[in-house]
Amino acid sequence: MHPVEVETALESMVVIVDTREQLTTALQQRLKSFPMWEREKLEAGDYSAKFVLPSGDPYLLPVSIERKYGLDELCMCYCQQRGRFEREFKRASDAQIKLYLLVEGATWEKAYAGRYRSQMRPKSLIASMLAWLARYNCQIIFCDKQTSGQLIYDILYREGKEHLLNLERKR
């Protein structure tokens, strides 16, 4: 696509919020970071985006962001809910959806130090996170809760721009 067409398509960006993402106060805060958004069931993850191409056709970005509120929730995903969590990443991989794992209020230092509420040992948590990086080619991103909405939007915008610029080459 021509850069002018890409810019026009980017202006049409709508953030897709998965219908299973609970309507909490924190979600309402995140939604304020999105100029346009709508709720829709996603195949994987909690957030994605769609654009209107110059032809008028919709384009669903093959990128999704799975958001976790902290290391506590992430430990639960790797332990009690591991099967469901792994199936979601496998589904994304099979559908060729790039998946980001965004964890609010977390750092590698907190993970290594075991600064979370779970019986999961730091060594096991680190091993699981690194295995996910290798196995599913995902990106793990840590951020503050206050910036997660803007970061979600910015990731989807930048991914969208790259995909739209390369759309013609892929066809």
C-alpha positions as CSV (number, residue, x, y, z in Angstrom):
1,M,0.0,0.0,0.0
2,H,1.1,3.5,-0.6
3,P,2.1,5.4,2.6
4,V,-0.9,7.8,2.1
5,E,-3.3,4.9,1.9
6,V,-1.6,3.4,5.0
7,E,-2.2,6.6,6.9
8,T,-5.8,6.7,5.9
9,A,-6.3,3.0,7.0
10,L,-4.5,3.8,10.3
11,E,-7.0,6.6,11.0
12,S,-9.8,4.0,10.7
13,M,-8.3,1.8,13.4
14,V,-10.8,0.3,15.8
15,V,-9.4,-1.6,18.9
16,I,-11.2,-4.9,19.3
17,V,-11.9,-5.8,23.0
18,D,-12.7,-9.4,23.5
19,T,-16.2,-10.0,24.9
20,R,-14.7,-12.2,27.7
21,E,-12.7,-9.2,29.0
22,Q,-14.7,-8.3,32.2
23,L,-16.1,-4.8,32.3
24,T,-14.2,-3.5,35.4
25,T,-13.2,-0.1,36.4
26,A,-9.7,-0.9,35.2
27,L,-11.0,-1.8,31.7
28,Q,-13.1,1.4,31.6
29,Q,-9.8,3.3,32.3
30,R,-8.0,1.4,29.5
31,L,-10.8,2.1,27.0
32,K,-10.2,5.9,27.5
33,S,-6.9,5.3,25.6
34,F,-8.6,4.0,22.5
35,P,-10.2,6.7,20.2
36,M,-12.4,3.9,18.7
37,W,-13.2,0.5,20.1
38,E,-15.8,-2.2,20.1
39,R,-16.4,-5.5,21.8
40,E,-16.1,-8.7,19.7
41,K,-15.1,-12.3,20.4
42,L,-11.5,-12.8,19.5
43,E,-10.0,-16.1,18.6
44,A,-7.1,-15.5,21.0
45,G,-6.1,-12.7,23.3
46,D,-7.9,-9.8,24.8
47,Y,-7.2,-7.0,22.4
48,S,-6.7,-6.7,18.6
49,A,-7.5,-4.1,15.9
50,K,-9.2,-3.8,12.6
51,F,-8.8,-1.3,9.8
52,V,-10.7,-0.3,6.7
53,L,-8.6,-0.8,3.5
54,P,-8.7,1.6,0.6
55,S,-10.9,-0.9,-1.2
56,G,-13.4,-0.5,1.6
57,D,-12.7,-4.1,2.8
58,P,-12.1,-4.7,6.5
59,Y,-8.7,-5.9,7.6
60,L,-8.4,-7.7,11.0
61,L,-4.8,-7.5,12.3
62,P,-3.3,-10.9,12.9
63,V,-1.9,-9.6,16.2
64,S,-3.5,-9.9,19.6
65,I,-2.6,-8.9,23.2
66,E,-3.3,-11.2,26.1
67,R,-3.4,-8.9,29.2
68,K,-2.8,-10.1,32.8
69,Y,-3.3,-7.9,35.9
70,G,-0.1,-9.2,37.5
71,L,2.3,-12.0,38.3
72,D,-0.3,-13.5,40.7
73,E,-2.7,-14.1,37.7
74,L,0.1,-15.2,35.5
75,C,1.1,-17.9,38.0
76,M,-2.4,-19.1,38.1
77,C,-2.4,-19.3,34.3
78,Y,0.8,-21.4,34.3
79,C,-0.4,-23.6,37.2
80,Q,-4.1,-24.3,37.7
81,Q,-5.2,-23.0,34.2
82,R,-2.1,-24.2,32.2
83,G,-4.1,-26.3,29.8
84,R,-6.5,-23.5,28.9
85,F,-3.7,-21.0,28.7
86,E,-1.6,-23.3,26.5
87,R,-4.6,-24.0,24.2
88,E,-5.1,-20.2,23.7
89,F,-1.4,-19.8,22.6
90,K,-1.6,-22.9,20.4
91,R,-4.8,-21.6,18.8
92,A,-3.0,-18.3,18.1
93,S,0.0,-20.0,16.7
94,D,-2.0,-22.3,14.5
95,A,-4.0,-19.2,13.2
96,Q,-0.7,-17.4,12.6
97,I,-1.7,-14.7,15.1
98,K,1.2,-12.9,16.8
99,L,0.5,-12.8,20.5
100,Y,1.8,-10.4,23.0
101,L,1.6,-11.2,26.7
102,L,1.3,-8.0,28.6
103,V,1.6,-8.2,32.4
104,E,0.6,-5.2,34.5
105,G,2.6,-4.2,37.6
106,A,5.3,-6.8,36.9
107,T,9.0,-6.9,36.3
108,W,11.6,-9.6,35.7
109,E,13.1,-8.6,39.1
110,K,9.8,-9.2,40.9
111,A,9.5,-12.6,39.2
112,Y,13.0,-13.6,40.1
113,A,12.5,-12.4,43.7
114,G,9.2,-14.2,44.1
115,R,7.3,-11.0,44.8
116,Y,3.9,-12.3,44.0
117,R,1.2,-14.3,45.8
118,S,1.4,-17.9,44.6
119,Q,3.0,-21.2,45.7
120,M,4.7,-21.2,42.3
121,R,8.5,-21.0,42.7
122,P,10.3,-18.1,41.0
123,K,12.5,-20.6,39.0
124,S,9.3,-22.3,37.7
125,L,7.6,-19.0,36.8
126,I,10.8,-17.8,34.9
127,A,11.1,-21.2,33.1
128,S,7.4,-21.0,32.1
129,M,7.7,-17.5,30.8
130,L,10.9,-18.2,28.8
131,A,9.4,-21.4,27.5
132,W,6.4,-19.4,26.2
133,L,8.8,-17.0,24.4
134,A,10.5,-19.9,22.7
135,R,7.6,-22.1,22.1
136,Y,5.0,-19.6,20.9
137,N,7.3,-16.8,19.6
138,C,5.4,-14.4,21.8
139,Q,6.5,-11.1,23.3
140,I,6.3,-10.6,27.1
141,I,5.9,-7.0,28.1
142,F,5.7,-5.6,31.6
143,C,4.1,-2.2,32.3
144,D,2.3,-0.2,35.0
145,K,-1.4,-0.5,35.2
146,Q,-1.8,3.2,34.4
147,T,0.0,2.9,31.0
148,S,-1.4,-0.4,29.8
149,G,-4.2,1.1,27.8
150,Q,-1.9,3.5,25.9
151,L,0.7,0.7,25.4
152,I,-2.0,-1.7,24.0
153,Y,-3.1,1.1,21.6
154,D,0.5,1.9,20.6
155,I,1.4,-1.8,20.0
156,L,-1.6,-2.4,17.8
157,Y,-1.0,0.9,15.9
158,R,2.6,0.1,15.2
159,E,1.8,-3.6,14.3
160,G,-1.0,-2.3,12.1
161,K,1.3,0.1,10.3
162,E,3.9,-2.6,9.6
163,H,1.2,-5.0,8.3
164,L,-0.5,-2.4,6.1
165,L,2.9,-1.3,4.6
166,N,3.7,-4.9,3.8
167,L,0.2,-6.0,2.7
168,E,0.9,-5.8,-1.0
169,R,4.1,-7.8,-0.7
170,K,2.3,-10.7,1.0
171,R,-0.3,-11.1,-1.7
